[in-house]
Amino acid sequence: MSAVQHVEPAAPPSVASSVGVWLIGARGSVATTAVAGCAAVAAGLHPPIGMVTETPPFTDCGLPPLSSLVFGGHDTTNCPLPKRAEELAAGGVLPYGLPSAVRTELAAADAEIRPGGPLPGDSRTDEELIDAFAADLRDFIRRWGLARAIVINVASTEPVLAGAGGGGHRHGGGGEGGGAGRGGEASREVADGGGARLPASSLYAAAALRAGCPYVNFTPSTGLHHPRLAEAARASGLPYAGRDGKTGQTLLRSVLGPMFAQRALAVRAWSGTNLLGGGDGAALADPAAAAAKNAGKERVLADTLGTVPEGEVHIDDVPSLGDWKTAWDHIAFDGFLGTRMVLQTTWQGCDSSLAAPLILDLARLTARAHEQGLAGPLPELAFYFKDPDPGATAALGEQYAALLALTDRLRADR
C-alpha cells in the first residue's frame, strides 16, 4: 500500500471556515507557546509582537484570522498543555497569569493531541504508522468541519541518517498542479522501500500527504526531504515548505553575510557557539542531531558569501538555561589594504517565544496558499527558514521581498 494512498478534497473555501493547525511535537515548548499566544492575541490580551502576518502588508491577502485556528497534533509525551504552560510561565517564557487566562483554549488543544510514535516496543510497520497518523488527521478535520488543516513539525531534531535526505540535501520539489491519484502511484513503495525504516519525521510528513494536508517542517529533521517521499510530494498537489526555522543566530547571519559581501569585505573566519537548555539542548547533545542543525547555519554563509569561511558552530547543552539560549559569533574579516578586523555578536533570547509567532505566520500563509490552489514547494517562505525550498535566496532582505511578492498571489481574486 502506498504512503500517499488518497488525498481527500478540501472543504469549499469560506471566510468563516475554521483552519486546523496540527503540530508534530504538540506538547513541546514551541507548540505550547504558539497555542497560548494565539489565544492571547486573538482575545486582545497581548499585541501580536513578532507576527509578520499581523503587519500592514498582510492585512488584505485573505489570511485566516487567529480566532479561526483550531489546534491539535501528535506527541509521544503526556504532560497536559495547561500544565506545560504553567511550567513555561514559571520559567519566564510565558507572561505571569497567561496560562490561567487561556486555560480553556489550552485544554481544548490538549484534547486534540493524539499519541505519536514509534515508541520503543511499537511493532507497527511504517505503513501502519502512516495510516494511523493520517486517520487521526482525517478525524480531526471531519469532527471540526475544517476547511483544511496544516501539519507543522515542531518536534525535537532528529539525528542525520545516511540516505535520508538529512544535512541539507533537498529533493527537487514540484511545480503547481499535479494530481492526488498520481501521488499514490508515485509513492507505492515509500513505506517499504527496501526494508529501511523511515525516520519519524518522514512518517508524519507522509501521513500529511495521505490526509491531503499541506506540510511545513520547522525543524532540521528529514520530513518530506526523504528521497522516498520526493515523488509523492511532487504529485500530491499540495503546498509545502521548510525546513529548519530561523529564529536567532542564523537570522543574524542572513543579514550580516550579505552585508560583508555587498561591502566587498573579505570574511576569513566565522565561528560560533550556542549554549541552550530545555528539550532542544538535550536533543542537540547528540552529535548527529547537532550536525543536522549546524548544516543550515553553515549553508547560509556559503550561500550569502559565495564561499565557506573557516570556523565551526559548537552547540553545548546547559540544562539550567531552560528555554533560553545564548549564541556568540566571532567574525574575522579583512578590510582595505588587508587591515584585519573582528566583529563579535551576542544573541540572548528565548527560542520558544521567537519561534511561536513564526509558526502562526506559517500556518496562516500556507493555509491561504492551499485555498488559492498553490501547490509544490513555497520558496517564497524562505524568510522563515535556514534551509528553504529550492529557488530561494539566502539573504534576509531578498527573502522578505519574495514574501511580500507572495502576498500579491494570495490576495488574487479578492
C-alpha positions in Angstrom: 0.0 0.0 0.0 1.3 3.5 -0.8 2.2 6.1 1.8 0.0 8.6 0.0 -2.9 6.4 -0.6 -5.6 9.1 -1.1 -5.8 12.9 -1.0 -9.1 14.0 0.4 -10.5 17.1 -1.2 -10.5 20.3 0.9 -13.8 21.8 2.0 -15.0 24.7 -0.1 -13.2 27.9 1.0 -15.1 30.2 3.2 -14.1 33.3 5.1 -15.8 31.9 8.2 -14.3 28.4 7.9 -12.0 27.2 10.6 -8.5 26.1 9.8 -6.7 23.3 11.6 -3.1 23.6 12.8 -1.8 20.1 13.5 1.5 20.2 15.4 4.0 17.4 15.5 5.6 17.8 19.0 2.3 19.3 20.2 3.2 19.3 23.9 6.6 20.9 23.5 7.6 24.4 24.4 7.2 25.9 20.9 3.8 24.3 20.4 2.5 25.3 23.8 3.7 28.9 23.3 2.1 29.0 19.9 -1.3 27.8 21.2 -1.2 30.1 24.3 0.0 33.0 22.2 -2.7 32.6 19.6 -5.4 32.6 22.2 -3.9 35.6 23.9 -3.6 37.7 20.8 -7.0 36.7 19.4 -8.6 37.8 22.7 -6.7 41.1 22.7 -4.7 40.2 25.9 -1.4 40.8 24.2 -0.2 42.6 21.0 1.0 40.4 18.1 4.7 41.2 18.5 6.8 39.0 16.3 4.0 38.1 13.9 4.9 39.3 10.5 1.4 38.4 9.2 -0.1 41.0 11.5 1.8 43.8 9.8 0.2 46.1 7.2 1.4 44.4 4.0 -0.6 41.3 5.0 -3.9 42.7 6.2 -5.8 42.2 2.9 -4.5 39.0 1.5 -7.1 36.6 2.9 -5.2 35.0 5.7 -7.4 33.1 8.2 -8.0 35.1 11.4 -6.3 33.8 14.5 -9.7 33.2 16.1 -10.4 30.6 13.3 -7.4 28.4 14.1 -8.1 25.0 15.8 -5.1 23.2 17.3 -4.3 19.5 17.6 -1.3 17.3 17.0 0.8 14.3 17.8 3.2 13.8 20.6 4.8 11.0 22.5 4.7 12.7 25.9 1.6 13.0 28.1 2.1 16.3 30.0 -1.1 18.3 29.5 -0.8 21.6 27.8 -2.2 23.7 30.7 0.5 22.2 33.0 3.2 22.7 30.4 2.1 26.3 30.0 2.4 26.8 33.8 5.9 25.5 33.7 6.8 27.9 30.9 5.3 30.8 32.9 7.4 29.8 35.9 10.5 29.9 33.6 9.6 33.4 32.3 8.7 32.2 28.8 5.0 33.0 29.1 3.7 36.0 31.0 2.6 35.5 34.5 -1.1 34.7 34.6 -1.5 33.9 31.0 -1.9 30.1 31.4 -4.9 30.7 33.6 -6.3 33.3 31.2 -6.2 30.9 28.3 -6.7 27.6 30.1 -9.8 26.8 28.2 -8.0 27.1 24.8 -5.1 25.1 26.1 -7.3 22.3 27.4 -9.2 22.3 24.1 -6.0 21.9 22.1 -4.7 19.2 24.5 -7.9 17.2 24.0 -7.0 17.0 20.3 -3.5 15.6 20.8 -3.0 12.0 19.8 -0.2 9.5 20.6 2.7 9.8 18.3 5.4 7.3 17.6 7.0 5.0 17.0 7.8 4.4 20.7 10.1 1.6 21.9 8.4 -1.7 21.5 6.0 -0.4 18.9 5.7 -3.3 16.4 3.7 -1.4 13.7 5.2 -1.1 10.3 5.9 2.2 8.6 2.7 1.7 6.5 0.6 1.1 9.6 2.0 4.1 11.4 1.4 6.4 8.4 -2.1 5.1 8.1 -2.8 5.7 11.8 -1.4 9.2 11.8 -3.4 10.1 8.6 -6.5 8.7 10.2 -6.0 11.0 13.2 -5.8 13.9 10.8 -8.9 13.0 8.9 -10.8 12.5 12.1 -9.7 16.0 13.3 -10.8 17.6 10.1 -14.1 15.8 10.0 -15.2 16.4 13.6 -14.4 20.1 13.4 -15.7 20.6 9.9 -12.4 22.3 9.0 -11.8 23.8 5.6 -8.2 22.5 5.7 -5.5 21.5 8.2 -1.9 22.4 8.1 0.7 20.0 9.5 3.7 21.7 11.1 6.7 19.8 12.5 8.0 21.5 15.7 9.4 18.3 17.3 12.9 17.8 18.6 15.7 17.5 16.0 16.4 14.0 14.7 19.9 12.7 14.0 21.1 12.8 10.4 20.5 9.4 8.9 22.5 8.1 6.0 20.5 8.3 2.8 17.6 10.0 4.5 18.0 13.4 3.0 19.3 15.0 6.2 22.1 17.5 6.5 20.7 19.8 3.8 20.1 17.5 0.9 17.0 18.8 -0.9 14.5 17.0 -3.1 13.6 18.6 -6.3 10.1 19.7 -5.2 7.2 20.1 -7.6 5.5 22.7 -9.6 2.0 23.9 -9.5 -0.8 21.4 -10.2 -0.3 17.7 -10.0 -2.9 15.1 -9.0 -3.6 13.2 -5.9 -4.1 10.0 -7.9 -0.5 10.2 -9.3 0.7 10.8 -5.8 -0.5 7.3 -4.8 1.1 5.7 -7.8 4.4 7.6 -7.4 4.8 6.5 -3.8 3.7 2.9 -4.0 7.0 1.8 -2.3 7.5 4.7 0.1 6.6 2.9 3.3 8.5 -0.3 2.4 11.5 0.9 0.4 14.0 -1.9 0.5 13.2 -2.7 4.2 14.7 0.5 5.5 12.6 2.3 8.1 11.6 5.9 7.5 12.5 8.4 10.3 9.6 9.5 12.5 9.5 13.0 10.9 9.0 11.4 7.4 6.3 9.2 8.8 4.3 12.2 9.9 5.1 14.0 6.6 3.8 11.0 4.6 0.7 11.0 6.8 0.1 14.7 6.0 0.2 14.0 2.3 -2.1 10.9 2.6 -4.7 13.0 4.5 -4.5 15.8 1.9 -2.8 18.3 4.3 -0.2 20.9 3.4 3.1 20.3 5.4 5.6 22.7 7.0 8.9 21.5 8.5 10.1 24.0 11.1 12.9 21.5 12.2 16.1 20.3 10.6 14.7 16.8 10.6 14.2 14.9 7.3 10.4 15.2 6.9 9.5 15.5 3.2 13.2 15.6 2.2 13.5 11.9 2.3 14.2 10.6 -1.2 11.3 8.1 -0.9 8.9 10.9 -0.4 10.1 13.2 -3.1 7.8 12.0 -5.9 4.9 11.7 -3.6 5.3 15.3 -2.6 5.6 16.5 -6.2 2.5 14.6 -7.2 0.3 15.5 -4.2 -0.9 18.8 -5.5 -0.3 20.3 -2.0 1.8 23.2 -0.9 4.7 22.5 1.4 7.6 24.5 2.9 10.7 24.2 5.1 12.9 23.3 6.7 14.5 24.4 9.9 13.1 27.7 11.4 15.4 30.7 11.5 15.0 32.4 14.9 18.3 33.7 16.2 21.9 33.2 15.3 21.1 32.2 11.7 18.7 35.1 11.4 21.7 37.4 12.1 23.9 35.5 9.7 21.4 36.0 6.9 21.7 39.8 7.5 25.4 40.0 8.2 26.5 37.7 5.4 25.1 39.9 2.6 26.4 43.0 4.3 30.0 41.7 4.1 29.5 40.6 0.5 27.9 43.8 -0.6 30.6 45.9 1.1 33.4 43.8 -0.5 34.9 42.8 2.9 36.7 39.5 2.9 35.5 37.2 5.6 38.3 34.9 6.7 36.7 33.0 9.6 33.2 32.8 11.2 33.0 30.8 14.4 30.1 30.4 16.7 28.9 28.9 20.0 25.4 28.1 21.2 24.5 27.5 24.8 21.0 26.2 25.3 18.9 24.0 27.6 15.4 22.6 27.5 14.4 19.8 25.1 16.4 21.3 22.3 19.6 21.3 24.4 19.1 17.7 25.3 18.3 16.7 21.7 21.2 18.6 20.3 23.6 17.0 22.8 23.6 14.1 20.3 26.4 14.9 17.8 24.3 13.6 14.9 21.4 15.9 15.7 23.8 18.8 16.2 25.2 18.1 12.8 21.8 18.4 11.2 21.2 21.7 13.0 24.6 23.2 12.0 24.2 22.3 8.4 21.7 25.1 8.0 23.8 27.6 9.8 26.8 26.9 7.5 24.6 26.9 4.4 23.5 30.5 5.0 27.1 31.6 5.0 28.0 29.6 1.9 25.0 31.0 0.0 25.5 34.6 1.0 29.3 34.9 1.0 29.8 32.6 -2.0 32.5 30.7 -0.1 32.7 28.7 3.1 34.9 30.6 5.7 36.9 28.8 8.3 35.3 28.1 11.6 32.5 25.9 13.1 29.5 26.3 15.3 29.6 24.4 18.6 26.4 23.6 20.5 26.5 22.9 24.2 23.6 21.6 26.3 23.3 23.7 29.5 20.1 22.3 31.2 19.9 25.2 33.7 19.2 27.6 30.9 15.8 26.0 30.2 14.2 27.6 27.1 16.8 30.3 26.9 19.7 30.5 24.6 22.9 32.4 24.2 24.7 32.5 20.8 28.0 34.0 20.2 29.6 34.7 16.8 33.2 35.7 16.1 33.8 37.0 12.6 37.3 37.7 11.4 37.5 39.8 8.2 39.9 41.9 6.1 39.3 45.5 5.2 41.0 47.9 2.8 44.8 47.1 2.3 44.4 43.9 4.2 43.6 45.5 7.6 42.4 42.7 9.9 39.3 43.4 11.9 36.8 41.5 14.0 33.0 41.7 14.6 31.5 39.8 17.6 27.8 39.4 18.2 25.9 38.0 21.2 22.3 36.9 20.9 20.4 36.1 24.1 16.8 35.0 23.6 14.0 32.6 24.2 13.6 30.1 21.3 10.0 29.3 22.1 9.0 33.0 22.1 10.9 33.6 18.9 9.5 30.6 17.1 5.9 30.6 18.2 4.8 33.7 16.2 6.5 32.3 13.1 4.5 29.0 13.5 1.3 31.1 13.5 2.6 33.0 10.4 3.4 29.8 8.5 0.1 28.2 9.4 -1.9 31.2 8.1 0.3 31.7 4.9 0.2 28.0 4.0 -3.5 27.8 4.6 -4.1 30.7 2.3 -1.8 29.2 -0.3 -3.7 26.0 -0.2 -7.0 27.9 -0.5 -5.7 29.7 -3.6 -4.6 26.4 -5.2 -0.9 26.8 -4.9 1.0 23.5 -5.0 4.5 22.2 -4.5 7.3 23.9 -2.6 6.9 27.5 -1.4 10.4 29.1 -1.8 8.7 32.5 -1.0 8.6 31.4 2.6 12.4 31.2 2.8 12.2 34.3 5.1 11.3 31.8 7.9 13.9 29.0 7.2 17.6 28.2 7.4 17.2 25.6 4.6 14.4 26.9 2.4 12.9 25.2 -0.7 14.9 25.2 -4.0 14.9 28.5 -5.8 15.1 30.7 -2.7 17.8 33.3 -2.0 19.6 33.2 1.3 19.7 37.0 2.1 17.1 38.1 4.5 16.2 41.3 2.7 15.6 39.5 -0.6 13.7 36.8 1.2 11.4 39.5 2.7 10.8 40.9 -0.8 9.9 37.5 -2.0 7.5 37.1 0.9 5.8 40.4 0.0 5.5 39.2 -3.6 3.7 36.1 -2.4 1.1 38.3 -0.8 0.1 39.5 -4.3 -0.6 35.9 -5.3 -2.5 35.3 -2.1 -4.8 38.3 -2.5 -5.7 37.4 -6.0 -9.5 37.1 -6.7 -10.4 39.0 -3.5 
